[in-house]
Amino acid sequence: MTDDANNQTTELDPIDIVAFLSEPQAIVTERGKRWVQDGILRVRKKADGSAPDLQDGDQVPLPEGVFGVVGGPGQNRVHSMTGEDFGWVRYRIRKGG
């Protein structure tokens, strides 16, 4: 978790995640070429059914590098026909830029 006011980071408890990453994209600027990569992070809900403690700006280490969480949880819903809750929450993530 990131505390911008005090410029500190706090480690979160381990969470169960699955990442789906897009292809890295080159961005050409005045200073040269930089690479960005976006993705979707699926995170298992807590035992009580609530969303994990991730929030905008938190950093998630993946084998492909450290990605930042962009925004809050999304698609935290149940199946429209059966009402089944699959137990996962979706976050957008991004690296570079």
N, C-alpha and C positions, 0 to 999 in steps of 0.2 A: 504494500500500500504506500502511496506517495503523499508526503506531507509537504506541500510546496511552501507553506508559510515558514517552516523551519528548515527547509532544504534537507529533509531526511527521508529515508525509506524504512519501512518496517516489513519484515518477512511475514507473509500470510501462512496459515496452516496449509499443508499439501491438499490439493484438490484434484478430482478426477476430470481430465480434459481430453478433448479430441479437436485437433486443428485441421482446417481446410484452407490451404493457402493458394493465392493466385500466383501467376508467373511474375517474377520481378520485372519492374518497368524502369527504364532509364529516363531520367529527367535531365535535360541539358540546360544549364544555367550559365551565367557569366563566369562563374568560378569553375566550370567544368561539368562533367557528367556525375550524377548521383543516382543511387538506386533506391526505389521504394517497393514495398511488397505489402499487399493487403490480405486479409483473410477473415475467416469466421472461426470463432472459438466456441465450441459446445462444452458447457460445464455442467456437471451433475449437480442437481439441487441438494441442499442440506437434508439431513434426516427428517427435519420437521416440514419439508416441502418448500421452504423459502429459497430465494435466490442466493447464490454465493456472495461473499463479501467483496467482490471485484467492483471497481468503480472507474470512471473516466480518469485516465492518466496512470493507472496502475501498470506495472511492467510484468510480463509473463515470459519466463525463459523457456524457449523451445529449442530443439536441436538445430534449427535454422537460424537462431539468433534470438535476441530479446525483442519482443513485440510489446507495443503499448496498447492498452485498452482504449477504444474510442467510443465514448458515450456509455450509457447504462445498458442493462439487460434488455434484450428484445425477444420476441416470439416466445414469451413465457406463457404458453397457453395449452389447453387440452385439445384432444382430437375433436373436430367439429361434429362427427357423427356418433362416436362411441363415448365421448367424455373421458377417455383414458388420458391420464397424465403420464407422459413418457419420462419425466424426471430429469429433463435437461433444459438449460437456459442458453440462449445464443448471445454472444458478444461480438462486436466488430473489433479487429485488431489491425495494427499497422506498424511497419518497421521502416526506418529511413525517411528521407525527405528533406 
